[in-house]
Amino acid sequence: MGSGITAINEKVKQESVFVQDLTRQIESVIVGQKYLIERLLVGILANGHILLEGVPGLAKTLSVNVLAQAIDTKFQRIQFTPDLLPADLLGTLVYNPKDGTFSTKKGPIFSNIILADEINRSPAKVQSALLEAMQERQVTIGENTFQLDSPFMVLATQNPIEQEGTYPLPEAQMDRFMLKLKIDYPNKEEELQIIRRMAKTDKKIKVKPVIKPEAILKAREIVDEIYVDEKIEKYILDIVFATREPGNYNLEKLKELIQYGASPRASIYLIVAARAYAFIQGRGYVTPQDVKSVGMDVLRHRVIVSYEAEAEDKTSEDIIKNIFDEIEVP
């Protein structure tokens, strides 16, 4: 087993070189936001979708656009509004009166990287159309089903302010997102760099492609080979089960604070995301720290707090932090 780990470790070191080039290219445009950039790479390498939450103006759209340019893929930004229809997203059948036939007009979903801006501004029918495409990686228009191109990644944004006229994502739909990221303000030094770089009348951003989409698909195959020890698997299960049965892990005080724990999808995504994070670090094996690094992003939208927790001003993040503090690290 030791020689196998050594082999995959060397393979990852060689194949993950592009990650540094990709990060440098993104950082040539985006100031700060290292957490966001790193998690975007985790998402694309782990073949998962990301939900971004942050106030306007924090470079969420720009970061996604720059990532798409850097990996030479098609990018599409879709502004979700209350009057948006599923056909506006997926496409529709167009009638040709000359010969009495219908032709398919594909919608903006047929791209590699989709930015669903303010996803909670659109009604449930539009949200479910997008989430079906995310889950099945296919779209049905009329009688025809079309496979979406790979890589395919959806990044949806939610604005934490101005909740009037929004349609919050149900928990079952939020569970489809591998990661939920909370984006914060830059510090003073970073913002100084931002205004020096971006305070211009010409807003055009040009980024040189660093790699081709095929390299991402190849990297995903290597991510799947990254070694996860049985102790790490049990550690992940302990964390997830502690959200469901806190009493079994000497966390009785959390029992009244959790309404619903994390689903089995959380266990799957924790392993996949930890593997992708290890790949970014140039390692062929997963450590407990990898699990801790991505754990909050995987779990924060999967642990549903109770009324008691809200009364005590406790968030899902407080609960997850408590679980990570208490569960024994292998």
N, C-alpha and C positions, 0 to 999 in steps of 0.2 A: 504493500500500500504506500509506503514511504517513497519508493521510486516513482510511483504514479503521480503523487502530489508534486514531486520535484519536476517531473516532465510538464505537467499542466502549469506549474509556476513559471517555468522558463518560457512556455508558449505564450502565457498572458503577458509577461514582460516584453516580449517581442511584438506582440500584436496590439498592445495598448499604447504604443508610442504616439499614435495619432491623437490620443486624448489630450496630451499637452499642447499639441499644435492647434487643435480645435478650441481648447480653452483660451489660448493666447489670442486667437483670431477674434473670438467673441469679446474678450476683455479689451481688445483694441477699440471697441465701440462702447461697450457697457462698462461703466465705472462702478466698482464695488459689486454688490449683489452676488458674491461668490457662492452663497448658499443656493440662490435661484439657479445659477448657471450649472452648478454641480448636480442639482436635482433634475434639471432638464436633461442632462446627459444620462442620469440614472434611468429616467423615464424612457428615453429613446433606445437605450441598450437593453432595458428589461421588457420592451414591447408593451409598455403600460401607458395609461392616460393620466393627465394631471389636472387637478383643480387648483386654481390660483386665487387667493383671497388677499386683497390689498386695496388701499385707497388709490384713486386715479393719479397718474403721473409718476409711477415708480418703475417705469421701463419694462412693464410686463409684455406689452405688445412688441416693443422694439427687440427685447431679448429673444422672443420666439421667432421673429422675422430674421434676425441675424443668425440664429441657429439654422434655420432653413436654408439661408444663403450659403452658410459655411459647409453644409453637407450636400449642397447642390440638389435640393429637392424643391418640389412645387409647394408654395405656401398660399394659404387662403384665409383671410380674416373675414369673419361673418359677424355682423353686429346684430345681436338678438334684440328684437323689439316686440311689443305686445301684438302687433299686426302681422308678424312673420308667420308664414304657413309652411308645413312640411315640404310642399313642392318647391318652395323657395330655397330649401336646403338640399333636398335630394335630387330634384329634377322632375320633369313631367313628360307626358306624351303630347306632341303637337300635331294637330290635324292638318293634313295637306288636301285642300279642296280639289286640286287638279286631278289627282288619281284616287282620292278617297281613302288614303292610307294614313297611318299614324307613325311619326318618327319620334325617337327618344331624344329629349334635350336634357343632358346631364347637368346637375346642379353643382354648386361649389364644394360639396362634400367630396367630389372626385379629385382629391389632391393628396399630398403626402402628409403635410402638417397643417392642421386646422386650428385656428384660434377662434373659439366660440366666445365672443366678447359679451360679458354680462348675460350669461346663460339664464339667469333667474329672471330676466325681463320678459321671457317668452312663455306662453302657456304650456301645459303638460304635454299636449299633442306634439309640439315641436321638439321639446326636450326628449320625449321618448323616441322620436324618429332619429335623433342624433345618437342617443344611447344604444339603440338597436344596431346602428352602423358600427359603433365602437365595439360592441360585444361580438357581433357576428362577422365583422369585417366584410360585409356585403350590403348591397342596397337593391331593393326590388322596386322597379318602376313598371306599372302595368303587369304584363305577364313575364317580363324579363328580369332576371337576377344578374347583377353585375358584381364581380369581385373588386374590392378596393385595392389599389396599388400598395405594395410594401416598400419601405416602411410607411405605416399609417399611424398617426399620433394625434390625439385631440387634447388641446389645452384649453380648458374653459376657465373664464374669470368670473368672480363674484365680487361685487362691491359691498363692503361691510356697512356702508352708510347709505342713506336714502333708500329705505326698504319699502316706501310707498309704491304701490303698483307693481310689486314683484311677485313671482311665483316660486317660492322656495323649493329646492330640489328635495324630493322625498328621500328618506334614508336608504331605501332599497336601490334608488338610482345613484346616489352618492357612492354606494358600495362598489360601483363599476369603475370608479377612479382608483388607480393604484396608489397615488399620493395626493394629499391635500397640503398645499404649501401656504404659509402665512408670510407675506412679504412686508417688510418694515421699511421705515425711512432710512436713507443713507445718513452717515455721520457728517459732521461739518467739513472735514477734510475731503471726503468723497464728493460732497455737494459742490465744493469749490472747484474740483476737477470737472464736474458735470457742467457747470455754467461756463467754464473756459472752453470746453469741448463742444457744447451744444448751443450756446447762445449766438446763433448765426441765422441769417435769413434763409440760407440754402440748407434745407433739412434732409437732402438726399444722402442716404447711407449706402455705401458700396462695400461689400465684403467679398473677398476672394474665396472661392470654394477650396476647402482644405482636403476633403475626401469626397468620394462618390457614395451614393446610397448603398451600393453593393458592399462597401466596406462595413457599413452598419449591420447589414444582414449577416455578414461573415463573423463580425464581432459577437453578435447574439448567439451564434452557435458555440463560440468559445465560452461565453458567459454561462451557458447551460452545462459546460464541463467543469466549472469551478467546484472544487471539493467542499462539501459541507459535512463536518463531522457529526456523528450521532448525538454527541453531547450538545452541539449547537442546535440540532433539530429539537431535542428535548427542551432546551432553553426557550426556543421560540414557542413551543407548545405550552410551556409553563406560563409564559407571558400572556398568550391569548386566552388560555383557560382561566387565568387569574381575573380576566375581565368578565368571565361568565360565572365563575364560582370562587369569589374572593375569600370566602370562609375557609376553603381548603388550603389556602396559602397564608394563613395567619393575617388576613386582611379584612377581618370582620367589619371594621369601621367603614369599608367601602361598599358593603352589601346594600346599604340603604341609599347609596349615592348613584348606583348604576342601574338603569332601567333595562338596557339590553347590552350584552357584551359583543365582542367582535365575532364576525362570521368566519367559517373555514377559509373564505377567500383571503382573510387577513393573514392566516398562516402561510398560504401559498405566496402571497405578495411579499411577505417579510423575507422569505428565502430568496425569491427572485430578485428583489430590490437589493438585498444584502450581497448577493453575487455580483450584481452590476456595480455596486459601490466598491467591492473588492477589486473588480476589473479596473475601475478608474484609478485605484491606488496601485495598480500593477501587481496584484497578488493573485495567486491561483487557488486560494483557500479563504474561507470566511471566518472571521474572528467575532467574538462577542461584541466588540466595539463597533463592527460593521452593522450588526443588528441594532445596537443602541442608536447609531447615527441616523438610520432610516426609520427607526421604530415609531417615533412620534408622527412622522409624515404619513406612515401607513395606517396608523391607528386613530389619529385624532378625529376623523370623521366616521369612525366605525363604533366608537363607544358612546352610547346614548345615555345622557345623565338623567336622573330622576328629578321630580319636583323638589325633593329634599335637598339635592345638590344645588339646584338653582336658588333655593332659599338661603343656603349657606354660601352662595356666591362661588361655588366650585365648578370648574370647567372640566371637560373631558381631558384636557392637557394636564391639569392638576392630578387627576386620577391616574393617568398613564405614567406620569413622572413618579408617583408614589409606588406604582407596581414595579417599575424598573429599579427603584431604590431598594425594594424589599426582596425581589426574586434573586435567588443565589446565582451568581455568574459562574459558569463552568471554567 
